[in-house]
Amino acid sequence: MPQSILLDKFNRMIVISGPNAGGKSITLKTVGLLQLMFQSGLLIPADANSKIGVFHNILTDIGDNQSIENQLSTYSYRLKRMKEFLERSNKKTMVLLDEFGTGSDPELGGAMAEVFFEELYNKKAFGVITTHYSNIKLKADKLQNAVNCCMLFHDELLVNLNYL
């Protein structure tokens, strides 16, 4: 199903919520893949009138990156990664964060994710974030250049419905 995604100075941060199996992660990965393809000089499957920018940094946190070798839990890994994101992010950065705030106690994870989200926003970074946390959705609703989006799964048709 085709998607229209708008990231510009008025919609810098997109927060996608919705049920599991609703297509949130696929949308996030599609944005990242198309951006990397474009910046590598490859043609992308997009409308002929599409416009796309160039980012100096594309930072991702997708999947669970526990490491027994490095003695990192999901929580430790995510904290370390967010520190790196905050150090490197600016107005020429795209961040792609899947299941933002997971790997910790839900209350603590949600609170930390909200702080990181606001800091990335204040650094003028662009991004796509998937989450189940209500506080992230509420924060996006209050920030002028952030937008909430929702994905739904249609039980009868067995397809994803996008509300971007």
VMD Tcl script that builds the backbone (N, CA, C; Angstrom):
set m [mol new atoms 492]
animate dup $m
set s [atomselect $m all]
$s set {name element resname resid chain x y z} {
  {N N MET 1 A 0.839 -1.170 0.000}
  {CA C MET 1 A 0.000 0.000 0.000}
  {C C MET 1 A 0.892 1.245 0.000}
  {N N PRO 2 A 0.719 2.178 -0.920}
  {CA C PRO 2 A 1.565 3.376 -0.982}
  {C C PRO 2 A 1.438 4.229 0.278}
  {N N GLN 3 A 2.516 4.924 0.589}
  {CA C GLN 3 A 2.519 5.816 1.745}
  {C C GLN 3 A 3.012 7.182 1.324}
  {N N SER 4 A 2.473 8.201 1.944}
  {CA C SER 4 A 2.965 9.564 1.768}
  {C C SER 4 A 3.551 9.993 3.100}
  {N N ILE 5 A 4.801 10.406 3.063}
  {CA C ILE 5 A 5.468 10.824 4.292}
  {C C ILE 5 A 6.058 12.197 4.053}
  {N N LEU 6 A 5.811 13.088 4.984}
  {CA C LEU 6 A 6.310 14.447 4.872}
  {C C LEU 6 A 7.184 14.769 6.075}
  {N N LEU 7 A 8.463 14.931 5.814}
  {CA C LEU 7 A 9.407 15.438 6.813}
  {C C LEU 7 A 9.921 16.760 6.267}
  {N N ASP 8 A 9.627 17.824 6.951}
  {CA C ASP 8 A 10.136 19.140 6.566}
  {C C ASP 8 A 10.305 19.965 7.837}
  {N N LYS 9 A 10.627 21.236 7.694}
  {CA C LYS 9 A 10.891 22.052 8.878}
  {C C LYS 9 A 9.663 22.206 9.776}
  {N N PHE 10 A 8.480 21.938 9.247}
  {CA C PHE 10 A 7.262 22.027 10.043}
  {C C PHE 10 A 6.849 20.672 10.620}
  {N N ASN 11 A 7.364 19.603 10.070}
  {CA C ASN 11 A 7.076 18.230 10.511}
  {C C ASN 11 A 8.394 17.471 10.622}
  {N N ARG 12 A 9.216 17.859 11.589}
  {CA C ARG 12 A 10.548 17.269 11.708}
  {C C ARG 12 A 10.533 15.899 12.383}
  {N N MET 13 A 9.614 15.703 13.303}
  {CA C MET 13 A 9.575 14.449 14.054}
  {C C MET 13 A 8.206 13.799 13.877}
  {N N ILE 14 A 8.219 12.572 13.380}
  {CA C ILE 14 A 6.995 11.810 13.208}
  {C C ILE 14 A 6.983 10.697 14.252}
  {N N VAL 15 A 5.930 10.657 15.049}
  {CA C VAL 15 A 5.753 9.611 16.053}
  {C C VAL 15 A 4.647 8.692 15.547}
  {N N ILE 16 A 4.987 7.430 15.342}
  {CA C ILE 16 A 4.022 6.459 14.826}
  {C C ILE 16 A 3.643 5.493 15.937}
  {N N SER 17 A 2.355 5.384 16.160}
  {CA C SER 17 A 1.849 4.437 17.152}
  {C C SER 17 A 0.843 3.519 16.476}
  {N N GLY 18 A 0.376 2.548 17.236}
  {CA C GLY 18 A -0.605 1.601 16.714}
  {C C GLY 18 A -0.307 0.213 17.234}
  {N N PRO 19 A -1.142 -0.747 16.869}
  {CA C PRO 19 A -0.994 -2.106 17.404}
  {C C PRO 19 A 0.218 -2.829 16.820}
  {N N ASN 20 A 0.614 -3.891 17.501}
  {CA C ASN 20 A 1.634 -4.767 16.930}
  {C C ASN 20 A 1.068 -5.351 15.642}
  {N N ALA 21 A 1.898 -5.574 14.662}
  {CA C ALA 21 A 1.513 -6.054 13.323}
  {C C ALA 21 A 0.786 -4.976 12.534}
  {N N GLY 22 A 0.933 -3.717 12.952}
  {CA C GLY 22 A 0.273 -2.632 12.254}
  {C C GLY 22 A 1.113 -1.937 11.205}
  {N N GLY 23 A 2.407 -2.260 11.125}
  {CA C GLY 23 A 3.243 -1.680 10.082}
  {C C GLY 23 A 4.122 -0.523 10.514}
  {N N LYS 24 A 4.199 -0.237 11.813}
  {CA C LYS 24 A 5.012 0.886 12.292}
  {C C LYS 24 A 6.485 0.710 11.923}
  {N N SER 25 A 7.034 -0.439 12.272}
  {CA C SER 25 A 8.459 -0.683 12.018}
  {C C SER 25 A 8.756 -0.739 10.524}
  {N N ILE 26 A 7.845 -1.295 9.747}
  {CA C ILE 26 A 8.041 -1.355 8.292}
  {C C ILE 26 A 8.090 0.050 7.712}
  {N N THR 27 A 7.229 0.929 8.177}
  {CA C THR 27 A 7.236 2.312 7.700}
  {C C THR 27 A 8.551 2.990 8.060}
  {N N LEU 28 A 8.992 2.836 9.308}
  {CA C LEU 28 A 10.249 3.425 9.754}
  {C C LEU 28 A 11.418 2.906 8.922}
  {N N LYS 29 A 11.472 1.603 8.709}
  {CA C LYS 29 A 12.565 1.006 7.932}
  {C C LYS 29 A 12.515 1.440 6.472}
  {N N THR 30 A 11.323 1.617 5.930}
  {CA C THR 30 A 11.174 2.077 4.544}
  {C C THR 30 A 11.731 3.486 4.387}
  {N N VAL 31 A 11.409 4.368 5.330}
  {CA C VAL 31 A 11.945 5.734 5.290}
  {C C VAL 31 A 13.469 5.689 5.310}
  {N N GLY 32 A 14.025 4.912 6.221}
  {CA C GLY 32 A 15.480 4.817 6.329}
  {C C GLY 32 A 16.128 4.229 5.088}
  {N N LEU 33 A 15.566 3.152 4.578}
  {CA C LEU 33 A 16.123 2.502 3.392}
  {C C LEU 33 A 16.080 3.423 2.180}
  {N N LEU 34 A 14.958 4.090 1.965}
  {CA C LEU 34 A 14.854 5.008 0.822}
  {C C LEU 34 A 15.836 6.169 0.958}
  {N N GLN 35 A 16.002 6.675 2.180}
  {CA C GLN 35 A 16.947 7.768 2.398}
  {C C GLN 35 A 18.369 7.313 2.082}
  {N N LEU 36 A 18.746 6.138 2.572}
  {CA C LEU 36 A 20.092 5.612 2.300}
  {C C LEU 36 A 20.300 5.323 0.819}
  {N N MET 37 A 19.284 4.772 0.163}
  {CA C MET 37 A 19.382 4.518 -1.273}
  {C C MET 37 A 19.625 5.827 -2.028}
  {N N PHE 38 A 18.820 6.834 -1.714}
  {CA C PHE 38 A 18.945 8.132 -2.384}
  {C C PHE 38 A 20.328 8.726 -2.162}
  {N N GLN 39 A 20.794 8.704 -0.911}
  {CA C GLN 39 A 22.092 9.302 -0.605}
  {C C GLN 39 A 23.258 8.494 -1.160}
  {N N SER 40 A 22.980 7.267 -1.604}
  {CA C SER 40 A 23.997 6.436 -2.254}
  {C C SER 40 A 23.952 6.572 -3.769}
  {N N GLY 41 A 23.026 7.406 -4.269}
  {CA C GLY 41 A 22.931 7.638 -5.702}
  {C C GLY 41 A 22.041 6.655 -6.435}
  {N N LEU 42 A 21.262 5.882 -5.701}
  {CA C LEU 42 A 20.355 4.924 -6.334}
  {C C LEU 42 A 18.991 5.549 -6.578}
  {N N LEU 43 A 18.324 5.073 -7.601}
  {CA C LEU 43 A 16.949 5.504 -7.840}
  {C C LEU 43 A 16.056 4.891 -6.772}
  {N N ILE 44 A 15.062 5.654 -6.358}
  {CA C ILE 44 A 14.137 5.144 -5.349}
  {C C ILE 44 A 12.731 5.039 -5.925}
  {N N PRO 45 A 11.952 4.083 -5.431}
  {CA C PRO 45 A 10.572 3.934 -5.909}
  {C C PRO 45 A 9.671 4.982 -5.261}
  {N N ALA 46 A 9.616 6.137 -5.871}
  {CA C ALA 46 A 8.823 7.246 -5.339}
  {C C ALA 46 A 8.173 7.989 -6.493}
  {N N ASP 47 A 7.152 8.735 -6.174}
  {CA C ASP 47 A 6.473 9.565 -7.158}
  {C C ASP 47 A 7.473 10.505 -7.826}
  {N N ALA 48 A 7.288 10.765 -9.100}
  {CA C ALA 48 A 8.211 11.625 -9.857}
  {C C ALA 48 A 8.308 13.033 -9.273}
  {N N ASN 49 A 7.298 13.493 -8.583}
  {CA C ASN 49 A 7.298 14.828 -7.991}
  {C C ASN 49 A 7.825 14.856 -6.564}
  {N N SER 50 A 8.319 13.728 -6.070}
  {CA C SER 50 A 8.830 13.668 -4.703}
  {C C SER 50 A 10.078 14.523 -4.560}
  {N N LYS 51 A 10.245 15.068 -3.363}
  {CA C LYS 51 A 11.453 15.814 -3.029}
  {C C LYS 51 A 12.083 15.126 -1.832}
  {N N ILE 52 A 13.407 15.067 -1.830}
  {CA C ILE 52 A 14.104 14.408 -0.739}
  {C C ILE 52 A 15.371 15.185 -0.431}
  {N N GLY 53 A 15.659 15.326 0.848}
  {CA C GLY 53 A 16.840 16.062 1.286}
  {C C GLY 53 A 18.007 15.133 1.566}
  {N N VAL 54 A 19.104 15.729 1.988}
  {CA C VAL 54 A 20.312 14.977 2.326}
  {C C VAL 54 A 20.640 15.247 3.789}
  {N N PHE 55 A 20.971 14.199 4.513}
  {CA C PHE 55 A 21.350 14.311 5.921}
  {C C PHE 55 A 22.823 13.976 6.080}
  {N N HIS 56 A 23.493 14.660 7.004}
  {CA C HIS 56 A 24.901 14.363 7.296}
  {C C HIS 56 A 25.013 13.150 8.207}
  {N N ASN 57 A 24.020 12.948 9.065}
  {CA C ASN 57 A 23.980 11.806 9.979}
  {C C ASN 57 A 22.640 11.101 9.848}
  {N N ILE 58 A 22.672 9.794 9.756}
  {CA C ILE 58 A 21.461 8.987 9.861}
  {C C ILE 58 A 21.722 8.008 10.993}
  {N N LEU 59 A 21.032 8.213 12.102}
  {CA C LEU 59 A 21.253 7.431 13.315}
  {C C LEU 59 A 20.060 6.507 13.540}
  {N N THR 60 A 20.345 5.230 13.793}
  {CA C THR 60 A 19.252 4.264 13.957}
  {C C THR 60 A 19.391 3.471 15.241}
  {N N ASP 61 A 18.248 3.138 15.801}
  {CA C ASP 61 A 18.157 2.183 16.905}
  {C C ASP 61 A 16.948 1.319 16.589}
  {N N ILE 62 A 17.225 0.209 15.920}
  {CA C ILE 62 A 16.174 -0.691 15.450}
  {C C ILE 62 A 16.503 -2.091 15.938}
  {N N GLY 63 A 15.588 -2.705 16.658}
  {CA C GLY 63 A 15.805 -4.065 17.154}
  {C C GLY 63 A 16.436 -4.071 18.528}
  {N N ASP 64 A 16.573 -5.260 19.071}
  {CA C ASP 64 A 17.127 -5.465 20.400}
  {C C ASP 64 A 18.609 -5.782 20.254}
  {N N ASN 65 A 19.459 -4.969 20.844}
  {CA C ASN 65 A 20.905 -5.126 20.685}
  {C C ASN 65 A 21.593 -5.528 21.976}
  {N N GLN 66 A 21.014 -6.497 22.671}
  {CA C GLN 66 A 21.676 -7.018 23.860}
  {C C GLN 66 A 23.015 -7.600 23.451}
  {N N SER 67 A 23.972 -7.571 24.358}
  {CA C SER 67 A 25.290 -8.115 24.051}
  {C C SER 67 A 25.866 -8.788 25.283}
  {N N ILE 68 A 25.921 -10.115 25.278}
  {CA C ILE 68 A 26.556 -10.840 26.369}
  {C C ILE 68 A 28.051 -10.550 26.345}
  {N N GLU 69 A 28.606 -10.484 25.138}
  {CA C GLU 69 A 30.036 -10.223 24.971}
  {C C GLU 69 A 30.448 -8.911 25.627}
  {N N ASN 70 A 29.644 -7.878 25.446}
  {CA C ASN 70 A 29.959 -6.563 26.012}
  {C C ASN 70 A 29.221 -6.287 27.308}
  {N N GLN 71 A 28.542 -7.298 27.848}
  {CA C GLN 71 A 27.792 -7.197 29.096}
  {C C GLN 71 A 26.786 -6.044 29.063}
  {N N LEU 72 A 26.055 -5.940 27.952}
  {CA C LEU 72 A 25.054 -4.890 27.818}
  {C C LEU 72 A 23.656 -5.496 27.791}
  {N N SER 73 A 22.791 -5.037 28.679}
  {CA C SER 73 A 21.390 -5.389 28.607}
  {C C SER 73 A 20.744 -4.477 27.572}
  {N N THR 74 A 19.501 -4.746 27.238}
  {CA C THR 74 A 18.777 -3.851 26.325}
  {C C THR 74 A 18.765 -2.436 26.892}
  {N N TYR 75 A 18.513 -2.331 28.186}
  {CA C TYR 75 A 18.453 -1.035 28.856}
  {C C TYR 75 A 19.793 -0.304 28.739}
  {N N SER 76 A 20.888 -0.985 29.068}
  {CA C SER 76 A 22.222 -0.370 29.000}
  {C C SER 76 A 22.565 0.048 27.576}
  {N N TYR 77 A 22.254 -0.841 26.635}
  {CA C TYR 77 A 22.531 -0.534 25.238}
  {C C TYR 77 A 21.777 0.722 24.813}
  {N N ARG 78 A 20.492 0.784 25.152}
  {CA C ARG 78 A 19.680 1.937 24.732}
  {C C ARG 78 A 20.182 3.236 25.362}
  {N N LEU 79 A 20.573 3.197 26.621}
  {CA C LEU 79 A 21.117 4.402 27.263}
  {C C LEU 79 A 22.386 4.864 26.564}
  {N N LYS 80 A 23.270 3.931 26.280}
  {CA C LYS 80 A 24.522 4.253 25.594}
  {C C LYS 80 A 24.238 4.830 24.214}
  {N N ARG 81 A 23.306 4.229 23.507}
  {CA C ARG 81 A 22.956 4.675 22.152}
  {C C ARG 81 A 22.342 6.082 22.185}
  {N N MET 82 A 21.445 6.349 23.147}
  {CA C MET 82 A 20.821 7.672 23.234}
  {C C MET 82 A 21.857 8.745 23.564}
  {N N LYS 83 A 22.854 8.410 24.381}
  {CA C LYS 83 A 23.933 9.349 24.665}
  {C C LYS 83 A 24.656 9.712 23.364}
  {N N GLU 84 A 24.952 8.709 22.539}
  {CA C GLU 84 A 25.594 8.953 21.246}
  {C C GLU 84 A 24.708 9.814 20.352}
  {N N PHE 85 A 23.413 9.513 20.328}
  {CA C PHE 85 A 22.484 10.288 19.501}
  {C C PHE 85 A 22.490 11.750 19.923}
  {N N LEU 86 A 22.443 12.004 21.228}
  {CA C LEU 86 A 22.402 13.383 21.716}
  {C C LEU 86 A 23.702 14.122 21.392}
  {N N GLU 87 A 24.826 13.420 21.434}
  {CA C GLU 87 A 26.106 14.045 21.110}
  {C C GLU 87 A 26.225 14.374 19.629}
  {N N ARG 88 A 25.637 13.570 18.756}
  {CA C ARG 88 A 25.833 13.712 17.303}
  {C C ARG 88 A 24.697 14.441 16.583}
  {N N SER 89 A 23.563 14.614 17.225}
  {CA C SER 89 A 22.383 15.148 16.538}
  {C C SER 89 A 22.428 16.653 16.355}
  {N N ASN 90 A 21.922 17.076 15.193}
  {CA C ASN 90 A 21.760 18.490 14.868}
  {C C ASN 90 A 20.718 18.597 13.754}
  {N N LYS 91 A 20.593 19.769 13.148}
  {CA C LYS 91 A 19.559 19.973 12.129}
  {C C LYS 91 A 19.826 19.225 10.825}
  {N N LYS 92 A 20.980 18.587 10.692}
  {CA C LYS 92 A 21.312 17.780 9.509}
  {C C LYS 92 A 21.312 16.287 9.840}
  {N N THR 93 A 20.546 15.913 10.870}
  {CA C THR 93 A 20.501 14.530 11.338}
  {C C THR 93 A 19.103 13.953 11.177}
  {N N MET 94 A 19.046 12.690 10.742}
  {CA C MET 94 A 17.806 11.924 10.755}
  {C C MET 94 A 17.982 10.810 11.781}
  {N N VAL 95 A 17.012 10.703 12.704}
  {CA C VAL 95 A 17.027 9.611 13.673}
  {C C VAL 95 A 15.859 8.680 13.387}
  {N N LEU 96 A 16.126 7.397 13.468}
  {CA C LEU 96 A 15.111 6.365 13.265}
  {C C LEU 96 A 15.125 5.494 14.520}
  {N N LEU 97 A 14.070 5.596 15.327}
  {CA C LEU 97 A 14.009 4.905 16.613}
  {C C LEU 97 A 12.795 3.992 16.649}
  {N N ASP 98 A 13.055 2.696 16.698}
  {CA C ASP 98 A 11.980 1.703 16.714}
  {C C ASP 98 A 11.700 1.257 18.144}
  {N N GLU 99 A 10.426 1.239 18.518}
  {CA C GLU 99 A 10.002 0.863 19.872}
  {C C GLU 99 A 10.763 1.702 20.900}
  {N N PHE 100 A 10.686 2.991 20.710}
  {CA C PHE 100 A 11.399 3.967 21.527}
  {C C PHE 100 A 11.026 3.813 23.000}
  {N N GLY 101 A 12.029 3.672 23.856}
  {CA C GLY 101 A 11.823 3.613 25.296}
  {C C GLY 101 A 11.697 2.226 25.881}
  {N N THR 102 A 11.749 1.182 25.059}
  {CA C THR 102 A 11.611 -0.169 25.598}
  {C C THR 102 A 12.929 -0.644 26.204}
  {N N GLY 103 A 12.862 -1.750 26.905}
  {CA C GLY 103 A 14.059 -2.328 27.516}
  {C C GLY 103 A 14.202 -1.954 28.976}
  {N N SER 104 A 13.182 -1.329 29.531}
  {CA C SER 104 A 13.229 -0.911 30.924}
  {C C SER 104 A 11.838 -1.040 31.517}
  {N N ASP 105 A 11.733 -0.754 32.786}
  {CA C ASP 105 A 10.435 -0.653 33.439}
  {C C ASP 105 A 9.589 0.326 32.634}
  {N N PRO 106 A 8.335 -0.002 32.342}
  {CA C PRO 106 A 7.525 0.875 31.478}
  {C C PRO 106 A 7.454 2.333 31.932}
  {N N GLU 107 A 7.311 2.583 33.219}
  {CA C GLU 107 A 7.240 3.976 33.680}
  {C C GLU 107 A 8.572 4.685 33.492}
  {N N LEU 108 A 9.653 4.028 33.887}
  {CA C LEU 108 A 10.979 4.617 33.744}
  {C C LEU 108 A 11.347 4.757 32.265}
  {N N GLY 109 A 11.090 3.714 31.482}
  {CA C GLY 109 A 11.401 3.756 30.051}
  {C C GLY 109 A 10.647 4.861 29.342}
  {N N GLY 110 A 9.379 5.018 29.671}
  {CA C GLY 110 A 8.568 6.069 29.059}
  {C C GLY 110 A 9.057 7.461 29.430}
  {N N ALA 111 A 9.430 7.641 30.697}
  {CA C ALA 111 A 9.927 8.944 31.153}
  {C C ALA 111 A 11.257 9.282 30.491}
  {N N MET 112 A 12.160 8.301 30.423}
  {CA C MET 112 A 13.451 8.547 29.775}
  {C C MET 112 A 13.277 8.812 28.288}
  {N N ALA 113 A 12.406 8.055 27.645}
  {CA C ALA 113 A 12.161 8.255 26.218}
  {C C ALA 113 A 11.633 9.667 25.963}
  {N N GLU 114 A 10.784 10.156 26.840}
  {CA C GLU 114 A 10.237 11.505 26.679}
  {C C GLU 114 A 11.341 12.561 26.756}
  {N N VAL 115 A 12.260 12.401 27.697}
  {CA C VAL 115 A 13.372 13.348 27.827}
  {C C VAL 115 A 14.255 13.300 26.583}
  {N N PHE 116 A 14.606 12.090 26.125}
  {CA C PHE 116 A 15.442 11.960 24.928}
  {C C PHE 116 A 14.732 12.540 23.707}
  {N N PHE 117 A 13.436 12.262 23.583}
  {CA C PHE 117 A 12.654 12.780 22.464}
  {C C PHE 117 A 12.699 14.306 22.437}
  {N N GLU 118 A 12.478 14.927 23.590}
  {CA C GLU 118 A 12.478 16.386 23.651}
  {C C GLU 118 A 13.870 16.961 23.358}
  {N N GLU 119 A 14.913 16.300 23.833}
  {CA C GLU 119 A 16.276 16.773 23.561}
  {C C GLU 119 A 16.618 16.660 22.068}
  {N N LEU 120 A 16.247 15.551 21.436}
  {CA C LEU 120 A 16.482 15.403 19.996}
  {C C LEU 120 A 15.698 16.461 19.225}
  {N N TYR 121 A 14.479 16.710 19.647}
  {CA C TYR 121 A 13.640 17.746 19.037}
  {C C TYR 121 A 14.316 19.116 19.171}
  {N N ASN 122 A 14.818 19.426 20.374}
  {CA C ASN 122 A 15.461 20.726 20.617}
  {C C ASN 122 A 16.742 20.892 19.803}
  {N N LYS 123 A 17.366 19.803 19.418}
  {CA C LYS 123 A 18.565 19.865 18.578}
  {C C LYS 123 A 18.194 20.028 17.102}
  {N N LYS 124 A 16.899 20.115 16.822}
  {CA C LYS 124 A 16.357 20.323 15.474}
  {C C LYS 124 A 16.551 19.131 14.550}
  {N N ALA 125 A 16.775 17.950 15.132}
  {CA C ALA 125 A 16.928 16.737 14.332}
  {C C ALA 125 A 15.597 16.378 13.676}
  {N N PHE 126 A 15.686 15.631 12.585}
  {CA C PHE 126 A 14.527 15.064 11.922}
  {C C PHE 126 A 14.421 13.613 12.380}
  {N N GLY 127 A 13.221 13.055 12.365}
  {CA C GLY 127 A 13.159 11.665 12.772}
  {C C GLY 127 A 11.813 11.008 12.604}
  {N N VAL 128 A 11.877 9.685 12.637}
  {CA C VAL 128 A 10.693 8.828 12.672}
  {C C VAL 128 A 10.868 7.934 13.889}
  {N N ILE 129 A 9.862 7.932 14.744}
  {CA C ILE 129 A 9.916 7.199 16.003}
  {C C ILE 129 A 8.663 6.349 16.122}
  {N N THR 130 A 8.839 5.058 16.441}
  {CA C THR 130 A 7.676 4.216 16.732}
  {C C THR 130 A 7.611 4.019 18.239}
  {N N THR 131 A 6.412 3.997 18.774}
  {CA C THR 131 A 6.263 3.848 20.224}
  {C C THR 131 A 4.862 3.360 20.580}
  {N N HIS 132 A 4.779 2.792 21.784}
  {CA C HIS 132 A 3.487 2.464 22.381}
  {C C HIS 132 A 3.214 3.373 23.578}
  {N N TYR 133 A 4.178 4.213 23.936}
  {CA C TYR 133 A 4.048 5.052 25.129}
  {C C TYR 133 A 3.148 6.257 24.884}
  {N N SER 134 A 2.152 6.411 25.729}
  {CA C SER 134 A 1.218 7.537 25.612}
  {C C SER 134 A 1.908 8.870 25.845}
  {N N ASN 135 A 2.882 8.906 26.776}
  {CA C ASN 135 A 3.535 10.185 27.068}
  {C C ASN 135 A 4.324 10.710 25.866}
  {N N ILE 136 A 4.847 9.818 25.030}
  {CA C ILE 136 A 5.561 10.265 23.832}
  {C C ILE 136 A 4.563 10.866 22.847}
  {N N LYS 137 A 3.414 10.203 22.703}
  {CA C LYS 137 A 2.379 10.728 21.810}
  {C C LYS 137 A 1.880 12.090 22.297}
  {N N LEU 138 A 1.692 12.230 23.604}
  {CA C LEU 138 A 1.245 13.504 24.173}
  {C C LEU 138 A 2.300 14.593 23.981}
  {N N LYS 139 A 3.572 14.236 24.144}
  {CA C LYS 139 A 4.658 15.200 23.951}
  {C C LYS 139 A 4.697 15.663 22.490}
  {N N ALA 140 A 4.568 14.724 21.565}
  {CA C ALA 140 A 4.564 15.086 20.138}
  {C C ALA 140 A 3.413 16.031 19.821}
  {N N ASP 141 A 2.281 15.820 20.479}
  {CA C ASP 141 A 1.111 16.663 20.255}
  {C C ASP 141 A 1.357 18.099 20.721}
  {N N LYS 142 A 2.212 18.267 21.727}
  {CA C LYS 142 A 2.493 19.601 22.277}
  {C C LYS 142 A 3.605 20.333 21.530}
  {N N LEU 143 A 4.441 19.600 20.812}
  {CA C LEU 143 A 5.572 20.222 20.121}
  {C C LEU 143 A 5.149 20.682 18.731}
  {N N GLN 144 A 5.458 21.909 18.397}
  {CA C GLN 144 A 4.981 22.530 17.165}
  {C C GLN 144 A 5.398 21.786 15.897}
  {N N ASN 145 A 6.613 21.246 15.852}
  {CA C ASN 145 A 7.116 20.624 14.636}
  {C C ASN 145 A 7.200 19.107 14.729}
  {N N ALA 146 A 6.323 18.539 15.536}
  {CA C ALA 146 A 6.220 17.082 15.642}
  {C C ALA 146 A 4.783 16.698 15.290}
  {N N VAL 147 A 4.619 15.482 14.812}
  {CA C VAL 147 A 3.292 15.040 14.395}
  {C C VAL 147 A 3.073 13.595 14.828}
  {N N ASN 148 A 1.854 13.312 15.287}
  {CA C ASN 148 A 1.452 11.963 15.634}
  {C C ASN 148 A 0.814 11.288 14.436}
  {N N CYS 149 A 1.172 10.035 14.228}
  {CA C CYS 149 A 0.580 9.231 13.167}
  {C C CYS 149 A 0.147 7.904 13.776}
  {N N CYS 150 A -0.781 7.249 13.122}
  {CA C CYS 150 A -1.300 6.004 13.657}
  {C C CYS 150 A -1.415 4.967 12.547}
  {N N MET 151 A -1.063 3.746 12.891}
  {CA C MET 151 A -1.220 2.621 11.976}
  {C C MET 151 A -2.279 1.704 12.588}
  {N N LEU 152 A -3.146 1.190 11.777}
  {CA C LEU 152 A -4.157 0.251 12.234}
  {C C LEU 152 A -4.082 -1.015 11.405}
  {N N PHE 153 A -4.504 -2.103 11.987}
  {CA C PHE 153 A -4.544 -3.377 11.274}
  {C C PHE 153 A -6.007 -3.745 11.069}
  {N N HIS 154 A -6.420 -3.930 9.807}
  {CA C HIS 154 A -7.803 -4.259 9.481}
  {C C HIS 154 A -7.971 -5.776 9.575}
  {N N ASP 155 A -8.720 -6.220 10.580}
  {CA C ASP 155 A -8.874 -7.653 10.854}
  {C C ASP 155 A -9.517 -8.437 9.712}
  {N N GLU 156 A -10.470 -7.845 9.028}
  {CA C GLU 156 A -11.175 -8.578 7.970}
  {C C GLU 156 A -10.373 -8.627 6.674}
  {N N LEU 157 A -9.744 -7.520 6.312}
  {CA C LEU 157 A -8.973 -7.471 5.069}
  {C C LEU 157 A -7.548 -7.971 5.254}
  {N N LEU 158 A -7.104 -8.054 6.507}
  {CA C LEU 158 A -5.741 -8.466 6.839}
  {C C LEU 158 A -4.686 -7.588 6.163}
  {N N VAL 159 A -4.917 -6.279 6.221}
  {CA C VAL 159 A -3.964 -5.308 5.671}
  {C C VAL 159 A -3.754 -4.190 6.691}
  {N N ASN 160 A -2.667 -3.470 6.521}
  {CA C ASN 160 A -2.381 -2.313 7.357}
  {C C ASN 160 A -3.081 -1.109 6.766}
  {N N LEU 161 A -3.641 -0.284 7.640}
  {CA C LEU 161 A -4.244 0.987 7.251}
  {C C LEU 161 A -3.355 2.084 7.811}
  {N N ASN 162 A -2.890 2.968 6.962}
  {CA C ASN 162 A -1.965 4.020 7.385}
  {C C ASN 162 A -2.705 5.324 7.579}
  {N N TYR 163 A -2.436 5.973 8.690}
  {CA C TYR 163 A -2.976 7.295 8.944}
  {C C TYR 163 A -1.810 8.220 9.239}
  {N N LEU 164 A -1.028 8.503 8.186}
  {CA C LEU 164 A 0.157 9.344 8.329}
  {C C LEU 164 A -0.162 10.747 7.892}
}
mol reanalyze $m
mol bondsrecalc $m
mol representation Tube
mol addrep $m
